[in-house]
Amino acid sequence: MADYYSEFWQKIDELMRQDKTEDVLRLVREELSMPYIPMADQQRLLELEKSLRPQAVKPALSEDEMMSDIKDGGLRSLAALDQLRKSNLRMFADEIQSLFDAGLHPLIGSLLVQILIEQQLTETFVWHKNGQRFEFIPMYLPLPWESDGYLAALSLLRQWLENDNPSLLKMCADVLDGEATLVLPMSFSEEEGAILAGSVLRFVYLALNDVNEWRKAVIEFKIEEPQLFEISGLPEFSTL
């Protein structure tokens, strides 16, 4: 799932560099018609689709506007993060720390950490998240879909579901993507992979109100149910 969207956004970036906005808009709208899209990618697609409408074209945000919108915690935060992603963040280390100091929404903060990892920043940042203090250097952190625990969990989910229930696998992969992002700047270890996979599968089955299938899965896949933890689930932006 992560590989698919990584390639998709690379293609979009290339088309944008070539000023092929009509092709970009067509691909974005095709993707938005898909039944299941990871929350972070869905919001990015919606913002891009909106920005490419002729009547909705807006000038780039100023630095102050961009930082203010990220602190806002709503849909504007995602658009501002997307603009920030295109900037050289080494020029904004102090401003980025001030964002963490402002008490960012956990999802917005985690997405910001992901961007810092992508740019391999070597500065040390501090973020107080959910009552815990995290001090981290982005360069030394794995991207969500590169962590050992994520890869182990995805491998297990594929073993369990790929042949018999690919649509359920896609839903689980979406939830896994979100959970791996939300724990940033932490990540899951390989030893936690089986617990993570079982927790994700339980979350999806219960979201579908399919307790019977979940009970069957516990037996068939030998899931250690007492070890499972609650999946956060990506919040709706209306609640940010």
Secondary structure, 3 states (H helix, E strand, C coil): CHHHHHHHHHHHHHHHHCCCHHHHHHHHHHHHCCCCCCHHHHHHHHHHHHHHCHHHCCCCCCHHHHHHHHHHCCHHHHHHHHHHHCCCHHHHHHHHHHHHHCCCCHHHHHHHHHHHHHCCCCCCEEEEECCEEEEECHHHCCCHHHCHHHHHHHHHHHHHHCCCCHHHHHHHHHHHHHHHHHCCCCCCCHHHHHHHHHHHHHHHHHHCCCHHHHHHHHHHCCCCHHHCCCCCCCCCHHHC
